[in-house]
Amino acid sequence: MIDVIASVNWISLLVLSITLLLFKALVKISYKVNWTFVILISMVMGGVIGIVFASEGNTYLVWLDLIGQVYVNLITALVAPVVLISVISGFITLNDKEKMKNIGVKSVVWLLLSAVGAIVVTMLVGVITGIGKGGGAVFADIAAVTDTTVNAYKDMGTSLNEVLLGLFPTNVIKDLSEDNVVAIIVMAVSVAVAYVSISSEEGEETLSSFKNLVEAVKKIIFRILSYIIDCTPFAVLCLMATSASRLFSDKDAVVQLLLLLVAIFGVCFFQTYVFNGLLLKFVAKVNPLEFFKKTFDAQVTAFTTQSSVGSLPITIDRLVKKVGVDEEVANFTAPLGTTIGMPGCTSVWPVLLAIFYMNATGMNWGFGDYLILGFMALILAMGSAGVPGIGVVSAVALFSAVDLPIAAVVLLMPINNMSDMARTLLNVVTANVTATVVARKTGLLDDEIFNTEEEIKEAN
């Protein structure tokens, strides 16, 4: 009996008890302040718990980690059905082939333009700050990186033809189960195009049963989603606690690569809020502050879960209900933005790593070298779809493309997970902003919804 009692992790149970009390406090707070502040408060609570109870292997936060991962799993489980049914519903409601094409082209163009902006800003920051100079010690042990490790990283790479091939579905069930977002979009658009063709030839009433089924399934899925979204503050608290704890326990790695980490966060935040803010103001013609306020919970979900795809259900919900982006745009452009563009992972991260290595090792690059670096990063932005672990893969691919040692990527991996918070935030916000820009350009942005006061609860 004594052995059983001694084996219990009492501190983890104490942390769980404190967290449950904080959950109760959040419920009470939610009746007095708006949703944005509830999320902010939960982030602060989680950060404090994570720092106070930081431990080796997060052993004191094991229950919080479990709660956070359950939330991530639930949200991720809804990705495939939400994207599939939403794209089909949006386009069959639109019932217009030309408008489908217009939305698709504009979405790709604006996503890639955002990637170009991120590449340019990242290069300017890298060159002006000289990031990496004096940091040769980071790569002092590069010769010690084994061939086995380097080859393992090489195997993570994917050739361009494989990436392009992966855009198209080979097994419907497999692609749905693996959340292959582009393949799911291709399937959904194919169904929608077939629907539009048949309805134009034989009359829409011929397929009325199918349309009613799609709309019914959509209502059920989004009702389930609303239940999960209500749990977001609790999940954010748990996820933030585990992230803060890991950050604290990895302090040695943070000290060694602090400047690079700060630079990545700085560029990502600049792109997220300044660059995208300008697009919102002058292209989408909406108030940037209000936009960021209305989509704040989607941003927090991206930051804490570090999953662009996992953030999709909340992203789509907020774009439609709070920003006023029509469903056909939100359901198409936002998912597309998790696979094409991805500026945080395909532009900022690999480019800044390359410049850091170049400066640390005293390499002298000219304008042509930077031009090639930027061009290769843009190729990655166009071909990042369907590749798991895109942050690591993009870094390996870019280093290989510009003849830099893959072993250097291995030595820079200690900051991968920490920087992924800011990178994912940028990816998700860019997709949201692109959807809003495309909606404005196609006349599918409802200003009345956007201008509705956030304080007005849906229940009212």
N, C-alpha and C positions, 0 to 999 in steps of 0.2 A: 504493500500500500504506500509506504514511504517512497519507494522507488518511482511509483506512478506519479505521485505528487511532485517529486523532484524533477521529473521529466517534462512536466508541463511548462510551457513558456508563459510565465505569468505576466511578463511585461507586455507581450503581444496581446494578451487578454485585456490588460489595463488600457492599452492603446485603442483596442476595439470598443471598450466601454466608453472611453472619452469620445470616440468618433460617433457612437450612437447618440450620445448626449448632444453633440454638435449637430447631428442630423435633425434632432428635435428642435434645436434652436433655429436652424435654417428654415424649417417649416413655419415657425412663428414669424421669422423675419420676412418671409415671402409674402405675408399678408400686409406688410407695412411699407415695403419698398419694391421698386420694379425689378424685373427679371435680371437686368444687367448688373445691378448692385448685388443681387443674391449670388450671381456667378462670381463676381469679384470677391465678395466676402468668403465664399467657399474656397477660392484660390488661396487667399491669405491664410485661412484656417489650415488648409492642407500643407502649405509651405512651412508654417510654424511647427506643425506636428512632425513633418519630415525631417526638419533640422534638429528638433529637440530629441527625437527618438531615432536618429540615424544610427545604423548598426551594420556590421559586416554581413553582406548578403541580404540586407533588409529583413533580418529575422524578426525584428520587433514589429514590422509592418506587414507581416505575412497575410493577415486577414484583410487589411486595406487593399493590398495588392490583388487579393482574390476578388473583392468587390469591384475594383476597377476593371479587372480583366473580364468579369462577367458582363459588365456594361459594354465594354469594347466588343465582346463576342456577340452580344445581342444586336448592337448597331451594325456590326459587320454582316450578320446573318440577314439583315434587311437590305443590304446593298443591291444584290442581284435582283430580287423581286421589285424593289423600288425603281431601279433604273429600267428594267425590262417593261414593266407595266406602265410606268410614267411616260416613256418615250412613245410607246404604242398609243397610249391614250391621247397624248398631246398632238401627235401627227394625224391620227384619224379624226380628231376634232377639228384640226386645221383643214384637212381634206384639200390640200393645195400642193401639187408637186413643185411648182416654181418657188413657193415660199419655203418649202423644205430645203431646196437647193440653196436659196438665199441665206437661210439661217446657218446651214452647214459651212458654206464658204466663209462667211463673215466670222464665224466662231473660230475656225482654224487660223485665219489671217490675224485676228486680234490676239489670240493666244501666242502666236509666234512673234508678233510685234512686242508683246510684253517680255518674251524671252530675250529678244534683241536688246531691249532697254536694260534688262538685268545684266546681260553680258557687258554692255558698254559701261554701266555704273561700276560693276565689279572690277573691270580693268582699270578704270580711273582711280578707284580706291587703292588697288594694289600698287599701281605705279606711283601715285602721289605719296602714299604713306611708306612705300618701300617695305611692305610687310614681309617679314622673314629675314631681313638683313640682320646679321649677328646671331641668327638662329641655327647655325651649322651644327650645334650640339644635338639638335633634334634628330639629325640623320647620321650621327657619329657611329651608330651600330648598324648602319644599313647593310654592311657586308655580312652581318650575323643573321640576317633574314634568310631562312633556308629556302632552297629551291622548291621544296614541297609546299611551303607557304605561298611562295610567289605563284606557283602553278595552280594552287587552289583559287587564288584571286583571279588568275587568267581565265580559269574555267567558268567564272561568274560572268564573263563577258559574253556578248551576243552579237553576231555579225548583223549588218544592216538587212541582208536578205531574210535572215531568220526573224528579225524584228517585224519586218513588213509582212512576212507570212503569218506571224503570230497575231496580226490584226484581224484575221479572218477566222471564223469559227470552224472547228473540225469535228467537234463533238458537243452538241448543245448542252447536254447534262454536265459534261466536264467543265465547259466554259462557265456555266452558271455556278457550279460548285466552287470553282477557283476564282470567282469574281473577276474574270477577264472582261473588264469594263468595255473596251472597244469592241470585242467580239459580241458582247451582249447588245451594244448599240447597233452593230451591223445587223444582228438578228431582228431587233425591234424595228429598225427602219425598213428592213425587207418586208416584214409583216405589214407595216403601215403603208408602204408603197403598193403592195399587192391589194390591200384594202381599198385604197384610193382608186386604183385601176378598175377593180371589179365594181365598185360603187358608181363610178362614172359610166361604165358600160351597161350595167344591169340595174342600176338604181340603188340608193343607199338603204332602202328598206330590205333589200336582199340580205344584208349583213347586219341587220338591226340586233339580232340575238347576240352576235359576237360583240358588238359595240356595248350592249347592255352588260354582258359578262365582264368585259374589260373594266367598265366603270364601277361595277359592284366589287370586283376584286381590289381595285384601286382604293375604294373607300375603306375596305377592311384593313388593307396594309397600312394605310395612313392613320387609321385609328390606333392600330398597334404601335405605330411610330410615335404618336402623340403620348402614349403611356410611357414609352422609353425616354422621350425628351423631358418629361416631367421629373425624371430621376437624374437629370444632368448635373444639378448642383452637388448631389451626393457623390456621384462618380468623379466629378472634377476634384472634390476634396481629396478623395482616395488616390487618384492618379497624380495629383500635384504633390501629395505627401511622399509617394514612392519616388517621384522624379527628383524632388528636393533632397531626399535622403541619398540617392545615388550620386547626385552632384556633390554632396558633401563628402561622401566616402571616396570619391575619385579626385580629391583635392590635389594630389601630387601631379596627376596628369593635367589638371586645369592650370596649375602654376606654370608648368613647362610650356604649354601651348596657349596661354591666356590671350596673348595679342591676336593670334589667329582666330580664336573663338569669339573674341570681342568684335573683330572685323566682320566675321560671318553674321553675327547677330545684328551688327550695325547696318550692313548692306541689306540684309533681309527686312529689317524694320523700315529702312528708307524706302525700299521697293514696295513693301506692304502698304505703308500709310502715306508716303509723300508721292511717289510715282503713281500709284493707283488712285490716290486722292485727286491728283491732277486729271487723270482720265475720267474720273467720276464728275468732276466739276465742269470740265470743258468739252468732253465728248458725250458722256451719258447725261450731262446737265442735271445732276442731282446733288444735294448737299452731302459732301463726303462724311462729315461728322455724324449726320443722321444715319447714313448708310452703315458706317462702322458700328454705330450703336444698335441698329436693328439686326445686324448679323453677328453680334458679339459672341453669342453662345456657340455659333459655328466656329468662330475663331478660337475660342477657348478649347473646344473639343479637338480641333486640329492640333493645337499647341500641346495639349496634355496627352492625347492618344498617339500622336506622331503618325497618324494614318490619314492620308488624303482621301482614300477610298472609304475608310470607315466613317469619315465626316460627312459623306454625301447625303445620307437621309436628312440630317439636320440642315445642311446647306440648301437643299432643294426646298424644304419646307419653309425656311426663312425667306428665300428669294421670292417665292410665290405669295406667301401670306403677309409679309411685312414690307418687302421692297416693291412688290407690284410687277415683278417679271412674269410674263405669261408662261403658262405651264410648258408649252411646246419648246420655248427657249431654255427655261430653267432645267427641264428634264433632258435636254440634249447637250447644251453647252457646259453645264457644270460637270457632268460625268466625263465629257470629253477633256475637260481641263485637268482631270486626274491622270491623264495618260499622254496628252500632247501639251507641250509648253513646259510645265513643271519647273519654273525658273529657279526655285529654291534648290532643287536637287540636280538639275541639268545645266544650270548657268552659274549661279553664285558659288555653290560648293566646289565643283571640280575646277573651275577657273581660278578661284582664290587659292586652292591647294597647289595648283600648278605654279602660280606666281610666287607663292610662299617658298616652294622648293627651289625655284629658279633664283630668287634673291638669297636664300639661305646658303646655297652652294656657289654663289658668285657667278652664275651664268649671265652672259650679256645678250639680251634679246633685242632685236630691232623691231621696227614697225611691222614688217612682213611676218615676223614670228607671231606677234600678237594677233595679226589679221587671221592667220591660219588657226590659232587657238580659238578665236571667236567663231570662226566658220565651223570648226569641228564641234564646238559646244552647241551651235544652232542645229547641226545635224542630229545631235543627241536629243535636243528638244523636240525634233520632229519624229524621232524614232524611239521614244522611251516607253511607248505603250506596251503593256502586258509583261514587262520585265520586273520580277520580284527584286526587292532590295535595290531600288533604282539609284539610291545615293552612292552606294559602294560601286555598283556596276558602272555608273556614269564616270566616276573618278578613275576607275581602272581603264575604261574605254578611252577617255580623253588623254590620260598619260601615255597609253600605247600609241594613240594617233599622232602625238607630237614627240614621240621618242624620249619620254621621261621614264625612269625606272618604276615599275609597279611596286617594288619593295618600299619605295617612299610612301606610297598610299598606305601600306601596312603600318608604318610607323606613325601615320597621322590618324589612324582609326580610333585612338582613345577619345577623341572629341566628336566622333561620329554621332553617337546617340544624343549627346547634349545639344549639338548644333542642329540635330534633326527637328527639334521643337520649333525653332525659328524658320527652318526650311519648309516644314510642312505648313506652318502658318502662312507663309508667302504663297505656296502652291494653291492653297484653298482660297485665300482672299483674291488671288489673281483670277481663278476660275469664276468666283462670284462677280467680280468686277467686269470680267469679259461678258458674262451672261447679261449683266445690266446694260453694258454698251451695245451688245447685239440687239437686245430688246428695244433700246432707244432707236437704233438705226433701222429696225424693221417695223417700227410703230407698234411694238407689243409691250410697252412699258406703261403700266397704269399709275399715273401720278397721284390719283386720288388715294390709292392704297398707300403709296409711299408717304404722302403728306399726313396720313392719319396719325394722331398722337399715340406714341408707344404706351403711354400710361393707361390708355383705354384697354381694359382686359378683354380677352376673347369671350369670357363668360358673360360679359355685359352685352 
